[in-house]
Amino acid sequence: MNYRHSFHAGNSADVVKHCLLIALVRALQQKPGALTLIDTYAGCGLYDLDGEEARRTGESTQGVV
């Protein structure tokens, strides 16, 4: 399977994933003590939702408004 996130960035599942991650980090920050986050699946970290790959699938139009 060849998965490239640039084709799927910003779709509804991606938005839900990021909202969940934000809520989880905020909840963990309420606990006393240090918190270490290591993102092993960040990819390039920035995706052009108006770029060729994102426009090809059009998935971001249903997720990011």
Secondary structure, DSSP 4 states (H G I P E B T S, - for coil): ----GGGTTTSHHHHHHHHHHHHHHHHHHTSSS------S--TTS---TTSHHHHHH-THHHH--
